[in-house]
């Protein structure tokens, strides 16, 4: 084990404003996921800053904890898995394919999600801090009924035609499929091809423009190009940003990201 890991985990907990849980139970998992969603932004800025994305525990912890950045699903859930394991949770990495327009499924290893076992006899749980606007609380993995969440009504259901008999599961929000989850355990290295595709392909929505987004106590805040979008109580507000300094200040003030240059400046609108 990395001798620095205990100190890194303490710093990780400080980053998300959470105390070290007394035991790895469902209540602790729920608190950790919610605090992570509020503190650590979902962002694709590395793609637009020309930064490398390394799917290994050390570099992920360095980015999320030491550099106080965010990331996309592979990075956020990859780092969250390290945190949970260090706190005594049993974590399995799962691959998923995102449902796109017209119900089309994305590429294999399109998304990384976590199956989490706890010490209190509940669960297992589907935990996810890397899907952007999604469930705030972990979902009961084996529950096929509707599950109420502050972000909507979620359901984990057997996959429909095309996936029947495979054991795959569809995760739905308010009746709309979000992603198709495979149950087979995976390793972090398995997701490298998916991460490479999403950071290089013109068909990936991540390469089209920089975006940075996080949950708030009241809703959500997103910086897309030069537009600052806030949602409070279901009402959406848009604030246009003019100068480069305004955009950099928004990254700093709303997301805690201290950048020395704008990501993908030529792509900003």
C-alpha positions as CSV (number, residue, x, y, z in Angstrom):
1,X,0.0,0.0,0.0
2,X,1.2,3.5,-0.7
3,X,2.5,4.9,2.6
4,X,1.0,8.3,1.8
5,X,-2.5,6.9,1.2
6,X,-3.9,7.5,4.7
7,X,-2.9,11.2,4.5
8,X,-4.3,11.4,1.0
9,X,-7.6,10.0,2.1
10,X,-7.7,12.5,4.9
11,X,-7.1,15.3,2.4
12,X,-9.8,13.8,0.1
13,X,-12.3,13.8,3.0
14,X,-11.3,17.4,3.7
15,X,-11.8,18.3,0.0
16,X,-15.4,17.1,0.1
17,X,-16.1,18.4,3.6
18,X,-16.7,14.9,5.1
19,X,-15.6,13.3,8.3
20,X,-14.1,9.8,8.4
21,X,-17.1,7.5,8.9
22,X,-17.3,5.3,12.0
23,X,-18.0,2.3,9.8
24,X,-18.7,1.7,6.1
25,X,-22.5,1.6,6.2
26,X,-25.2,2.8,3.9
27,X,-25.6,6.1,5.8
28,X,-21.9,6.9,5.4
29,X,-22.0,6.0,1.7
30,X,-25.0,8.3,1.1
31,X,-23.3,11.2,2.9
32,X,-20.0,10.7,1.0
33,X,-21.8,10.6,-2.4
34,X,-23.8,13.7,-1.7
35,X,-20.8,15.7,-0.5
36,X,-18.7,14.5,-3.4
37,X,-21.3,15.7,-5.9
38,X,-21.5,19.1,-4.3
39,X,-17.7,19.6,-3.9
40,X,-16.1,18.0,-6.9
41,X,-17.2,19.2,-10.4
42,X,-18.0,17.0,-13.4
43,X,-15.7,18.6,-16.0
44,X,-14.0,17.8,-19.3
45,X,-11.4,20.6,-19.1
46,X,-8.4,18.3,-19.4
47,X,-9.5,17.5,-23.0
48,X,-9.6,21.2,-23.9
49,X,-6.4,22.1,-22.0
50,X,-4.3,19.4,-23.7
51,X,-3.7,17.5,-20.5
52,X,-3.2,13.8,-20.3
53,X,-5.8,11.6,-18.6
54,X,-4.2,8.7,-16.7
55,X,-6.5,6.0,-15.4
56,X,-4.4,4.9,-12.4
57,X,-5.1,5.4,-8.7
58,X,-2.2,7.7,-8.0
59,X,-2.7,10.2,-10.9
60,X,-6.5,10.3,-10.2
61,X,-6.0,11.1,-6.5
62,X,-3.4,13.7,-7.5
63,X,-5.8,15.4,-9.8
64,X,-8.9,15.3,-7.5
65,X,-7.2,15.8,-4.2
66,X,-3.8,17.6,-4.6
67,X,-4.8,19.7,-7.7
68,X,-8.4,20.2,-6.5
69,X,-9.8,19.5,-10.0
70,X,-12.8,17.5,-11.2
71,X,-13.0,15.1,-14.1
72,X,-15.4,13.0,-16.1
73,X,-16.8,9.6,-15.1
74,X,-13.7,7.5,-15.3
75,X,-11.8,10.0,-13.2
76,X,-14.5,10.8,-10.7
77,X,-15.8,7.3,-10.0
78,X,-12.3,5.9,-10.3
79,X,-11.0,8.2,-7.5
80,X,-14.2,7.7,-5.5
81,X,-13.6,4.0,-5.6
82,X,-10.2,4.4,-4.1
83,X,-11.7,6.6,-1.3
84,X,-14.5,4.1,-0.6
85,X,-12.1,1.1,-0.5
86,X,-9.8,2.9,1.9
87,X,-12.7,3.5,4.2
88,X,-13.7,-0.2,4.2
89,X,-16.4,-0.4,1.5
90,X,-16.4,-3.2,-1.0
91,X,-16.3,-1.7,-4.4
92,X,-16.7,-3.3,-7.9
93,X,-16.2,-1.3,-11.1
94,X,-19.0,-1.7,-13.7
95,X,-19.1,-0.7,-17.3
96,X,-22.1,0.9,-18.9
97,X,-23.3,2.2,-22.2
98,X,-25.1,5.5,-22.2
99,X,-28.5,5.8,-23.9
100,X,-28.3,8.5,-26.6
101,X,-30.7,10.1,-29.0
102,X,-33.3,7.7,-30.3
103,X,-32.4,5.1,-27.7
104,X,-29.0,4.3,-29.3
105,X,-26.5,2.9,-27.0
106,X,-23.0,4.4,-26.8
107,X,-19.7,2.6,-27.1
108,X,-18.7,-0.2,-24.7
109,X,-17.0,1.3,-21.6
110,X,-18.9,4.5,-22.2
111,X,-19.4,5.0,-18.5
112,X,-17.9,3.8,-15.3
113,X,-20.2,3.2,-12.3
114,X,-19.7,1.6,-8.9
115,X,-21.4,-1.4,-7.1
116,X,-20.7,-0.8,-3.4
117,X,-21.2,-3.3,-0.6
118,X,-21.6,-2.0,3.0
119,X,-21.1,-3.5,6.5
120,X,-24.6,-3.1,7.7
121,X,-26.3,-5.8,5.7
122,X,-28.0,-3.3,3.3
123,X,-27.4,-3.0,-0.4
124,X,-25.5,-3.6,-2.5
125,X,-25.7,0.0,-3.8
126,X,-25.2,1.6,-7.2
127,X,-23.0,4.7,-6.4
128,X,-22.2,7.3,-9.0
129,X,-20.5,10.6,-8.8
130,X,-19.5,10.8,-12.4
131,X,-22.7,11.0,-14.5
132,X,-23.2,14.7,-14.2
133,X,-26.9,15.5,-13.4
134,X,-28.0,12.2,-11.9
135,X,-29.1,10.6,-8.6
136,X,-27.9,12.4,-5.5
137,X,-28.2,9.3,-3.4
138,X,-26.9,5.8,-4.0
139,X,-29.5,3.5,-5.5
140,X,-30.4,0.1,-4.1
141,X,-28.8,-2.2,-6.7
142,X,-31.2,-5.2,-6.4
143,X,-34.4,-3.1,-6.0
144,X,-36.5,-3.2,-9.2
145,X,-39.2,-0.8,-7.8
146,X,-39.2,3.0,-8.2
147,X,-36.6,4.7,-6.0
148,X,-37.3,8.3,-4.9
149,X,-34.4,10.7,-5.0
150,X,-34.1,14.5,-4.9
151,X,-33.2,14.4,-8.6
152,X,-36.2,12.4,-9.6
153,X,-37.6,8.9,-9.6
154,X,-35.1,6.2,-10.5
155,X,-35.6,2.6,-11.4
156,X,-33.0,-0.2,-12.1
157,X,-34.7,-2.7,-14.4
158,X,-33.7,-5.7,-16.5
159,X,-32.6,-4.6,-20.0
160,X,-35.2,-4.5,-22.7
161,X,-35.1,-6.2,-26.1
162,X,-31.5,-6.6,-27.3
163,X,-30.3,-7.1,-23.8
164,X,-32.7,-9.8,-22.4
165,X,-31.0,-12.8,-21.0
166,X,-27.7,-11.0,-20.6
167,X,-28.4,-9.9,-17.1
168,X,-27.8,-6.3,-18.1
169,X,-29.7,-3.6,-16.3
170,X,-31.1,-0.3,-17.5
171,X,-31.0,2.7,-15.1
172,X,-34.0,4.9,-15.7
173,X,-34.7,8.4,-14.5
174,X,-38.3,9.5,-14.5
175,X,-39.0,6.7,-17.0
176,X,-36.2,7.7,-19.4
177,X,-33.3,5.2,-19.8
178,X,-30.0,6.8,-18.7
179,X,-27.5,4.0,-19.2
180,X,-27.3,0.2,-19.6
181,X,-25.2,-1.5,-16.9
182,X,-23.3,-4.7,-17.2
183,X,-22.9,-6.7,-14.0
184,X,-19.4,-8.2,-14.8
185,X,-16.7,-6.8,-12.5
186,X,-14.1,-4.7,-14.3
187,X,-10.7,-3.2,-13.7
188,X,-9.8,0.5,-14.1
189,X,-7.5,-0.3,-16.9
190,X,-10.4,-1.8,-18.9
191,X,-11.8,1.8,-19.3
192,X,-8.7,3.2,-21.1
193,X,-10.2,2.7,-24.6
194,X,-13.4,4.4,-23.6
195,X,-11.5,7.3,-22.1
196,X,-9.3,7.6,-25.2
197,X,-12.4,7.6,-27.5
198,X,-14.1,10.3,-25.4
199,X,-11.0,12.6,-25.3
200,X,-10.1,12.2,-29.0
201,X,-13.1,11.4,-31.2
202,X,-15.1,14.2,-33.0
203,X,-18.2,12.0,-32.3
204,X,-17.7,12.3,-28.6
205,X,-19.7,15.2,-27.0
206,X,-16.8,15.8,-24.7
207,X,-14.5,17.0,-27.5
208,X,-17.0,19.6,-28.7
209,X,-16.8,22.2,-26.0
210,X,-15.6,22.6,-22.4
211,X,-18.1,22.1,-19.7
212,X,-17.9,22.2,-15.9
213,X,-20.9,21.4,-13.6
214,X,-21.7,20.4,-10.0
215,X,-24.6,19.9,-7.7
216,X,-25.5,22.6,-5.2
217,X,-27.7,22.5,-2.2
218,X,-30.5,24.1,-4.2
219,X,-30.0,22.6,-7.6
220,X,-27.1,22.7,-10.0
221,X,-24.6,25.2,-11.5
222,X,-22.9,24.7,-14.9
223,X,-20.3,26.7,-16.9
224,X,-20.6,26.0,-20.6
225,X,-18.4,28.1,-22.7
226,X,-19.2,31.6,-21.6
227,X,-22.6,30.8,-20.2
228,X,-23.1,30.3,-16.5
229,X,-26.3,28.3,-15.9
230,X,-27.9,28.0,-12.5
231,X,-30.9,25.9,-11.5
232,X,-32.6,26.7,-8.2
233,X,-35.9,25.1,-7.2
234,X,-36.5,23.9,-10.8
235,X,-36.0,27.4,-12.3
236,X,-33.1,27.9,-14.7
237,X,-31.2,31.1,-15.1
238,X,-28.5,32.0,-17.6
239,X,-25.8,34.6,-17.1
240,X,-23.6,35.5,-20.1
241,X,-19.9,36.1,-19.3
242,X,-17.9,38.5,-21.4
243,X,-14.2,38.7,-20.8
244,X,-11.7,35.9,-20.3
245,X,-11.1,37.2,-16.7
246,X,-14.9,36.8,-16.0
247,X,-14.8,33.2,-17.2
248,X,-11.6,32.3,-15.2
249,X,-13.2,34.0,-12.1
250,X,-16.3,31.8,-12.6
251,X,-14.2,28.7,-12.7
252,X,-12.6,29.8,-9.5
253,X,-15.5,31.2,-7.6
254,X,-18.2,28.6,-8.4
255,X,-16.0,25.4,-8.9
256,X,-12.8,26.1,-7.0
257,X,-10.8,25.6,-10.1
258,X,-7.8,28.0,-10.4
259,X,-6.8,27.9,-14.1
260,X,-4.1,29.9,-15.7
261,X,-5.7,29.9,-19.1
262,X,-9.1,29.2,-20.6
263,X,-9.8,25.7,-21.8
264,X,-10.5,25.4,-25.5
265,X,-10.6,29.2,-25.9
266,X,-11.3,28.9,-29.6
267,X,-14.4,26.8,-28.8
268,X,-16.0,29.3,-26.4
269,X,-19.2,30.9,-27.5
